[in-house]
Amino acid sequence: FTMDAKGRKMSKSEGNTISPIKVMEEYGADIIRLWTLSVDFTEDHRIGDEILKGVGDQYRKLRNTFRYLLGALDGFVGDMSDGGALPELEIYVLALLSELDGKLKAAAQSYDFNLYTRLLVDFCNEDLSAFYFDIRKDSLYCDGPDSVTRNAYRTVLDLLFHALVRYAAPVLVFTTEEVWLSRYPEDGEPDEDGQRGSVHLLEWPSVPAITVDSARWSQLRALRDSVNEAIEPLRRDKTIRSSLEAEVVVPAAAVPEGVSDEQLAELFITATVTRGQSESVIVTKTAHHKCGRCWRLLPDVAEEAALCGRCDDTVARLDALEGMGA
């Protein structure tokens, strides 16, 4: 039983009925499915234009996650098989995936579809788009094809793709079929695992059971949030345009053991990070020049738009590979 957006019973006399056909024509059938699974079916629920727009936002977050994965995995054939060589960030994300897998199984078994969809959307939005993808985009776009970090990233993206497309298939029936067939066309040759056909013929994914020190990562992510909050006023005042222009001093006591300043700069996407005795985060604009390829502001960039050492080496290796016809 569904009410209108104001909580009133739908009736022809009131003129407040909503046609599912019209909703599908405007938003698509997957939006109706996502709305149906995201409401609490144990209570009266409402539907209306504003509610559907909110559901549409959730849908776009999931769709954009798959779009990013398809682009980043284009041409991927399995670059890294040694799980022991994975960087710490990749291991953490796999631990998050393992945790999500358990929660989704429990939600499905208890018919808590509202929780199921919320967990899926939050993971894609908060853990992937706003965190993992954001941090690793530098390595994906700027490292060479022989980069251990870049190959480890794409290996984890492949695991994420195969898990997420299965998790989302019962919710976004048509979208996940498009996603799957975009990567594994029906008329293409099956890969070594026999991947081809419909996503709806697949079983629940098998994900690695990985655990990490969650308190350590909660501390790092909380510190990252504090850094972003400290940078935002300078961005609003146009003192800096990007976090890459920021030199950051963080409280030494807020940093977990075993994390280097370089790792912190990578996590925070800033020019540099150092530690101080202040209890608050301090942000200043860097005086270094901007690399014309990766856009990082580094001391080894001789002048504006010149290349940093990493990009110079990467371009030289790519030119050499192209010259050999690779």
N, C-alpha and C positions, 0 to 999 in steps of 0.2 A: 504494500500500500504506500503510494507516494503522494506527497503534498506539494503545493507550489512553493515558490521561494519565500513567501510570507507565512508559510505554515498552515495554509487553508486547504481544505479538501478540494480536489479538482472536480469540476462539473461543467457540463456544456452551458448551463444557465449562467454560471459565473463568468464563463469565457476565459477561464484560466487553465485550460487543458494544454498539454504539450504533446505533440506528435513525435513519437520516436523516429518516424521516417524523415521528418523535417530536421530533427537533430542530427541524424546520420548524414543528410545531404549537406548540412552546414559544417559539422565537426568531424564526421566519420564514425563508423561503427565502433572502432576501438575506444573512442572517447566515452561512449555509453558503457562499454564493458568496464573501463577503468573507473568510471563514476559508480557503477553498480558494486564493484568490489571494494571501493574505498569508503562506502557508507557503512554505518553500523546497522546491520539488518535486524538487530534485536530491538531497535527503537524506531519511531516514526522518522522518516527522512524526507528531505526536500530536494527539489530540482528547479533550476531556473537559469537564465542567461549568465548571471554573475557566478553562480556555482559552477556551471559548465566551463566558463572561462578559466576558473581556478584549476579545474581538472585538466583543461587544455594546457595550462602551464606545466603541470606535472608530466603530462604526456610529452611535451617538447623537451623536457629535461632528459627523459628516458631515450627519446629518439635521437637527441643530440649526442648522448653518450655512445649510442651505436654508430652514429655517423662518424664520430671521432675514431672509434675502434676500427671501423672499416678502412678509413684513410690511413691510419697509422700502421695497419697490418697489411697494406697492399704489397704484394710480392713476398710476404713472409712465408718461409718454408721450414722454420724451426732452427733459429740461429744459436740457441744455447740449450743444452740438455743437462749440464752439470748444475744441479740445484745448489751445491755447496759454494758455487762461485757467485751466487746472487748477492748483490749489495744489501745492506741492512734495510734500506727503505723498501725494497722489493719483498723481502721476507716479512716485513710488517704488513704490507698490503695483502699478501697471501694469508697472513694470520687473520686479518679483517674479513677476508673472503670466507675463510673457514668458520669464523664466528657467525657471519651472516648465513651461511649454509645451514647451520644448526638451528638458528632462529626461524628461518623460513620453513624448515621441515616441521618444527613444532607448531608454527602458525597454521600451516596447511592441515596438519593432523587434527587441530582443534577447530578448524573451519573459521579461523579468525582472519578473514580475507582483508579486512581493514588494516590490521597490523602487517599483513603480508605485503600489501602494496606500499604502505608507508615505509617499511624497512627497505624495500627495493629502491624507492625514489630517493630516500635519504642517503643511502649508500652511494648511489650514482652521483648525487649532487654534492654531498658534503665530503665524502671520503675520496671520490675519484675526481670529479671536475674541479672542485675548489681546492683540492689538496694534491693528490698524486699526479694528475695530468698537468696541473699548473707547475709543479716543481720539475717534472721530467721533460717538459716541452723543449727546453734548451738542449738537452741531450738528443732528443728525437730529431730535431731540425738541424742541429749544428755539428754533432759528432759524426765521425766517419763511419763507414759500414763495418769496420773492424773494432769499433768501440765496445768494450765489455759492458759498460753501463747501458748503452743504447740497445745492445742485443739482449741484455737481461730484461730491460724494460719491455721490449716487444714480446719476449717470451711470456712475461707475466700478463701483458695485454691479451695474448692469445688464450691464456687460461681464463682470464676474465670474460672474454668474448664467449667462449663455449659454455661457461657457467651462466652468465647473465641472459643469454638468448634463450636458454632453457627455463630459467626462473620466470622470465617475462612472457613466455609463449602462451600460458593459459590466460594471461591478462590481455596482452596486445596480440591477438591472434594474427591479424593481417600484417601488422608492422613487423613482427618477428619473422614471419614467413618471407617478407621482402628482404629483410636483413640477411637471413640465412642464404637465400637464393642469390643475393648480391655477391656473397663470398663463395658459395658453392652452387653455381648454376646447374640446373637439371641436365642441360645438354653438354656440360663439361665432363672431363675425365675425373673420376673419383680420386681423392688423394690416397696416401698410403694407409690411412685409417678408414678408407671407404666412405668419406664424407660426401654425401650428395642426397638429393631428395628433399622431403619436407621436414621442417623443424619439428613438426608435431608427431613424427615417428621416433623421436629421440627420447631417451630416458633421463631421469634425474642425473645431474652431473656428478662426477667423482672429483672432489677437490682435495688437495693435500691437507692433512691434519697438522697444522703448524700453530705453535703458540709462541708468544713473545712476552717481554716484560711490559705489560700494558701501562703500568704506572710511569715507566720511563717515557713512553711515547705520549701519554697524556700530558706529562710535564713539558715535553718539547712542543706539542701542538698548542698548549696554553701560552707558552712563551712566544710562539709564532703569532698567535692572536694579539698578544700585547705589542709586538713589533708592528703589526699592521695598523693597530689603533694609534700608535705613536707616529707612524708615517702619514696617516690620513690627513691631519691638519696641514702639513706641509704640502700635500698634494692639492688640497682645496685652495690654499693660498698661492698655488702655482710656483712655490719655491722649488719643488721637484715635480717632474711629470710621471715618473715611474719609480717603483721601489728599487730598481736597478741603480738609480742615482743616489741611493741612501747608504751612508756609512753609519753603522749601528753599534752602540755600546749597550750590552745587556748586563743585568746583575749576575755576577759570577756564581752566586749561590743558586740561581735559577736554572743553571745548566747541568744536566745529568753527567755523571762521570763517563769518560771515554768518547766524548763528542768534541771534535776539533772545531776551530773557528771557521775553517773552510766548509765543513759540513753544515754548520749553522747558516752560513751565507747561502749555501745551496738550498736549504730548507726554507729560508726566509725570502729568497730571490732578491738579495741585496748586493751592493758592491762589496762590502766587507762587514765582518762582525768581530768585535773584540769584547773583552770582559772588563767590567769595572766594579767598583765598590758601591756605586749608587744603587738604591733600591728600585729605581725606575729605569725605563728604557730611554736612551738619549739618541737622537737622530740628527745628523748633519748631512749636507750635500757634498758628495765627493768631488774632488778636483780632477779626477782622471778623465781621459778621453774615451769616447764611445767607439767600440769596434763596429765597423761597417757591416759585418756579417751576423754576429750573434747578439749585438746591441749591448753587450756587457761593458761596463766601464772599468777598465783594468790598467794597472801601472805599466804593462808592456805594450800598450797602444800608443805609438809615438805621436800621432796627431789624429784629430777628429776624422772618423770614417776609415781610418787605416785598419788593418787586421791585427787581431791579437795573435799570440803565438800558436794557440790551439787551432784557430781558424786558418792561419797561414799553412800549418802542417797538413790540415785536413784537405784544403783546396789543392795543395801540391800532390797529395796522394790520389785524390780523385782525378786530377789531370793525368797523372801517370797511368791510372787504371783505364781511363778513356783512351789514352794513347796506345795501350796494349789491346784495345778492342774488347775490354772486359765489360 
